Amino acid sequence: MSALAFLTELSRQGVEIWVDGDQLHCRAPKGVMTAALRSKLAEYKAELLILLSQRQDTALNWATWAITAISRWKLLTWIWPVPCLS
């Protein structure tokens, strides 16, 4: 099983996983986090850290781009007002 497939399986079980620096954190519904699941998390930890960090970076880049685009649009509409269409 790949790290992505394991992450998908965790998500189906309601397990939330996130990265904070070099730490992997998780939250699971009661009874879901078994010893076997913890063992698999340990096995895939390095891959999950990389995978989730990449997703976090992509989301951050997208948010930064969106904020920049909106700011530029506001500046342009202030310089060149867009007429209201009725």
Phi and psi in degrees as GROMACS dihedral restraints (atoms count N, CA, C in turn):
[ dihedral_restraints ]
;  ai    aj    ak    al  type     phi  dphi    fc
    3     4     5     6     1   -82.5    20    10
    4     5     6     7     1   165.9    20    10
    6     7     8     9     1   -62.5    20    10
    7     8     9    10     1   -37.4    20    10
    9    10    11    12     1   -66.2    20    10
   10    11    12    13     1   -41.8    20    10
   12    13    14    15     1   -65.0    20    10
   13    14    15    16     1   -39.2    20    10
   15    16    17    18     1   -64.5    20    10
   16    17    18    19     1   -42.1    20    10
   18    19    20    21     1   -62.2    20    10
   19    20    21    22     1   -40.1    20    10
   21    22    23    24     1   -63.5    20    10
   22    23    24    25     1   -43.6    20    10
   24    25    26    27     1   -62.7    20    10
   25    26    27    28     1   -42.5    20    10
   27    28    29    30     1   -60.2    20    10
   28    29    30    31     1   -43.0    20    10
   30    31    32    33     1   -61.3    20    10
   31    32    33    34     1   -41.3    20    10
   33    34    35    36     1   -61.8    20    10
   34    35    36    37     1   -30.4    20    10
   36    37    38    39     1   -86.5    20    10
   37    38    39    40     1    -0.1    20    10
   39    40    41    42     1    86.5    20    10
   40    41    42    43     1    13.4    20    10
   42    43    44    45     1   -86.2    20    10
   43    44    45    46     1   127.1    20    10
   45    46    47    48     1   -99.3    20    10
   46    47    48    49     1   134.0    20    10
   48    49    50    51     1  -129.4    20    10
   49    50    51    52     1   136.9    20    10
   51    52    53    54     1  -146.4    20    10
   52    53    54    55     1   163.3    20    10
   54    55    56    57     1  -111.3    20    10
   55    56    57    58     1   138.1    20    10
   57    58    59    60     1  -133.2    20    10
   58    59    60    61     1    99.3    20    10
   60    61    62    63     1    68.7    20    10
   61    62    63    64     1  -118.5    20    10
   63    64    65    66     1  -107.9    20    10
   64    65    66    67     1    17.9    20    10
   66    67    68    69     1  -105.2    20    10
   67    68    69    70     1   138.8    20    10
   69    70    71    72     1  -102.3    20    10
   70    71    72    73     1   124.7    20    10
   72    73    74    75     1  -117.7    20    10
   73    74    75    76     1   151.3    20    10
   75    76    77    78     1  -145.9    20    10
   76    77    78    79     1   156.0    20    10
   78    79    80    81     1  -136.7    20    10
   79    80    81    82     1   130.7    20    10
   81    82    83    84     1  -135.8    20    10
   82    83    84    85     1   151.1    20    10
   84    85    86    87     1   -61.1    20    10
   85    86    87    88     1   153.8    20    10
   87    88    89    90     1   -55.4    20    10
   88    89    90    91     1   132.6    20    10
   90    91    92    93     1    87.4    20    10
   91    92    93    94     1    -8.5    20    10
   93    94    95    96     1   -83.5    20    10
   94    95    96    97     1   -37.2    20    10
   96    97    98    99     1   -80.2    20    10
   97    98    99   100     1    86.0    20    10
   99   100   101   102     1   -87.1    20    10
  100   101   102   103     1   171.6    20    10
  102   103   104   105     1   -62.1    20    10
  103   104   105   106     1   -38.3    20    10
  105   106   107   108     1   -64.4    20    10
  106   107   108   109     1   -41.0    20    10
  108   109   110   111     1   -67.0    20    10
  109   110   111   112     1   -40.3    20    10
  111   112   113   114     1   -62.5    20    10
  112   113   114   115     1   -39.2    20    10
  114   115   116   117     1   -63.1    20    10
  115   116   117   118     1   -43.1    20    10
  117   118   119   120     1   -65.9    20    10
  118   119   120   121     1   -37.9    20    10
  120   121   122   123     1   -60.4    20    10
  121   122   123   124     1   -43.3    20    10
  123   124   125   126     1   -62.9    20    10
  124   125   126   127     1   -39.9    20    10
  126   127   128   129     1   -64.1    20    10
  127   128   129   130     1   -40.3    20    10
  129   130   131   132     1   -96.8    20    10
  130   131   132   133     1     4.3    20    10
  132   133   134   135     1   -52.4    20    10
  133   134   135   136     1   -51.4    20    10
  135   136   137   138     1   -60.2    20    10
  136   137   138   139     1   -44.5    20    10
  138   139   140   141     1   -67.3    20    10
  139   140   141   142     1   -40.1    20    10
  141   142   143   144     1   -65.7    20    10
  142   143   144   145     1   -39.2    20    10
  144   145   146   147     1   -59.3    20    10
  145   146   147   148     1   -45.0    20    10
  147   148   149   150     1   -65.0    20    10
  148   149   150   151     1   -49.0    20    10
  150   151   152   153     1   -60.3    20    10
  151   152   153   154     1   -48.4    20    10
  153   154   155   156     1   -71.1    20    10
  154   155   156   157     1   -33.1    20    10
  156   157   158   159     1   -65.2    20    10
  157   158   159   160     1   -40.3    20    10
  159   160   161   162     1   -63.3    20    10
  160   161   162   163     1   -42.1    20    10
  162   163   164   165     1   -64.4    20    10
  163   164   165   166     1   -40.5    20    10
  165   166   167   168     1   -64.1    20    10
  166   167   168   169     1   -43.5    20    10
  168   169   170   171     1   -62.9    20    10
  169   170   171   172     1   -41.5    20    10
  171   172   173   174     1   -63.4    20    10
  172   173   174   175     1   -44.0    20    10
  174   175   176   177     1   -63.9    20    10
  175   176   177   178     1   -40.7    20    10
  177   178   179   180     1   -65.4    20    10
  178   179   180   181     1   -42.7    20    10
  180   181   182   183     1   -62.1    20    10
  181   182   183   184     1   -42.0    20    10
  183   184   185   186     1   -63.2    20    10
  184   185   186   187     1   -45.0    20    10
  186   187   188   189     1   -63.5    20    10
  187   188   189   190     1   -41.6    20    10
  189   190   191   192     1   -62.8    20    10
  190   191   192   193     1   -43.7    20    10
  192   193   194   195     1   -61.7    20    10
  193   194   195   196     1   -44.2    20    10
  195   196   197   198     1   -63.7    20    10
  196   197   198   199     1   -43.8    20    10
  198   199   200   201     1   -63.2    20    10
  199   200   201   202     1   -42.6    20    10
  201   202   203   204     1   -63.2    20    10
  202   203   204   205     1   -44.8    20    10
  204   205   206   207     1   -62.7    20    10
  205   206   207   208     1   -43.4    20    10
  207   208   209   210     1   -64.8    20    10
  208   209   210   211     1   -42.4    20    10
  210   211   212   213     1   -61.6    20    10
  211   212   213   214     1   -43.7    20    10
  213   214   215   216     1   -64.3    20    10
  214   215   216   217     1   -41.1    20    10
  216   217   218   219     1   -61.9    20    10
  217   218   219   220     1   -43.3    20    10
  219   220   221   222     1   -61.8    20    10
  220   221   222   223     1   -40.8    20    10
  222   223   224   225     1   -64.3    20    10
  223   224   225   226     1   -45.5    20    10
  225   226   227   228     1   -63.1    20    10
  226   227   228   229     1   -40.6    20    10
  228   229   230   231     1   -71.2    20    10
  229   230   231   232     1   -23.6    20    10
  231   232   233   234     1   -75.2    20    10
  232   233   234   235     1   -38.7    20    10
  234   235   236   237     1   -75.5    20    10
  235   236   237   238     1   -46.9    20    10
  237   238   239   240     1  -120.1    20    10
  238   239   240   241     1    91.1    20    10
  240   241   242   243     1   -58.3    20    10
  241   242   243   244     1   137.2    20    10
  243   244   245   246     1   -91.0    20    10
  244   245   246   247     1   123.0    20    10
  246   247   248   249     1   -66.7    20    10
  247   248   249   250     1   145.8    20    10
  249   250   251   252     1   -74.7    20    10
  250   251   252   253     1   135.9    20    10
  252   253   254   255     1   -96.4    20    10
  253   254   255   256     1   124.9    20    10
